[in-house]
Every structure is written in structure tokens, then in C-alpha cells.
Amino acid sequence: TKVQLGALVKEAIAGLIPLAEDRRIDLGMVSDEPAAIMADAADVRTLVDNLIDNAVRYTPEGGRVDVGVSRRNGAAAVTVADSGPGIDPTLLPRVFDRFFRAAGQDIEGSGIGLSIVRAIAERENATVDLANRPEGGLVATVTFSRVA
């Protein structure tokens, strides 16, 4: 079905505001370009929820998580950027493995969130890219090719 990414992302943010407030994380939407995709809305919502939830959980108290929707080269993208610790570059290839958790993390979770994100992205002909930010933190970008 036709999914309005901006509306879906706003709903996901609203659902995670209590967690962000508990952790004193500044969670918000920084861009909302008009973008619609052809996809399963429930799957895309799960994907976005997992990305934002991970960002909020891994960002230190008092940090920031910025979420955006944009159009790029005929595609639509959702970006989640945080001010957390990032991911050791040697571990980036493994973070999509089911049940993988980096050593030394005391964050609750099972280690399947990013594997779910990747599986949904593959079903929806989307790509997921993770990159450490030069200023610290991680940016996750999901690019959807089936624009409505």
C-alpha cells in the first residue's frame, strides 16, 4: 500500500517519547520532506521503531536522536542519527547478525533489532546503511526505492 513516510515516522517518534524522556534524550524530527513509498505499513513501522529504539537506548543520558525523512535521487529515505558511542568499525559487518551484541554493552535487549531491520528492508527492496559520525554517534539510513 501507499505509505506516507513522514506520518509513519511521527507516529513512531510519539510512541518512543516516554522512553526518550526517561533517559533525558532529545528525540525529534529534523526533516520531513514529502515522501510516499509502496510498502507494507506495519513492516516499515517495525523497521523505524527498531532504529529509533536502538538509537535512544544506546545514546547516553542527556544525548540527542534526530530523525528525518528525505527524497534522494528518485528514492525516499529515513535517517536516524544519534549522539551515542557509535559502533566499533570492526563490528559494523556483524551488527545485522541475529543475537549479536557487542561486548561491554549493558543495554537491555536481545540483539535481534537490526537483523529485523535488515530482513524488512530486503523484503521492501530497501537498503540499510550504518555509519559512525565524525562528531560521535551513529547514523542509520534506510533508502526505499519503491517511491509512490
Protein Blocks (a to p, Z undefined) as FASTA:
>chain_A
ZZdfklmmmmmmmmmmmmmmmnopacddfbdcdddddddfklmmmmmmmmmmmmmmmpcg
hiacddddddeehiacdddddfbebjafklmmmmmpghiacehiacecehlmmmmmmmmm
mmnopacdddddfkgpaddddddfbdZZ
